[in-house]
């Protein structure tokens, strides 16, 4: 399945010069720690560096007040590009905690507020990164004002339902997501595989925009023997790393089974888990020898990746899986299921090992096999970094800009047709 042909996109060899006024709407943003927040912040910063005028609408966090907030672009490290000329306008709305994730919030509807704001200061395009109540109200406000709209399909909420005893919600959630995105002029997805899956499910006007990687930040040069010693590793010991939420949708039972097999094959292996979540207590009881490092950010996170020897990512519910690319850029071979980024980037015996989604036993055996061959892991880690370098952030930002300019050209004065019986956002409480 290929992307929908679009003359306005294919004829643009590079973005025109005129800066755009882009309104970003998201229900997660740093300092929240998750793949959506971090990649969106990096994209915003790259576009800001290109002199685009950015307006960021998101829920307030902590003690922030609702309303205008001075903001400087999210800084990743000193290798990042310089800021653009105009400051980012940031507007905070009311939000509530997401159930099971006390550190995350979702925005409450703000349709009337956004209509008033965008009437006074009309953006060229509204980009909606998340499909929650705030995102839905932003979509309705933009359509009322006949503004071009683009959206991201970033998280498999419909797939998560099975991990929380709510499998019956799969169809209504998928129906809501399809309705939501089909009201936009473009929907970006991170892989060609996901594009084909969504197109087969009735999603329209899809375009691939992969997630970028900061290869200077995630780099093998950050390997630290002092950190490995703090982990309790001696020379010749083998560090197996997992980075991500400690939650049911990440298939962490599969991670535990895989590492138990690794430990039987290589008693000098130790499991390092970076992240936090509702499964932490249960995992600590099941894996008493594992080291739980909690959430890590910035240089500390980069050191964790670079100081390991093998990366295990057992998730089967990813739209992309940023940690896969972060690990590869850090010089680690990856053992993953054929899902998200791993489906397109991980090649068995070249950059790690990739197994079919239904092959749980194969995942365990591949993890144990690689843990017995540190020399092969080093060789595959070099190839993994070379593969990750193809996802340079400037290339990704350029592709995103082409897509939104195409949406502006196709969306001027028109909106996608209203579907019948548009559902409201699914309640979360």
Helices and strands as residue ranges (DSSP letters): H 7-10, E 21-25, H 35-49, E 53-59, E 67-69, E 89-93, E 95-98, E 101-107, H 111-120, E 125-128, H 133-144, E 148-152, H 157-160, G 161-164, G 167-169, H 170-182, E 186-189, H 192-200, E 206-208, G 220-222, H 225-230, E 238-243, G 248-250, H 252-265, E 269-274, H 280-286, E 291-292, H 298-306, E 310-313, H 322-329, E 333-337, H 340-345, E 352-355, H 360-371, H 374-388, G 389-391, H 393-411
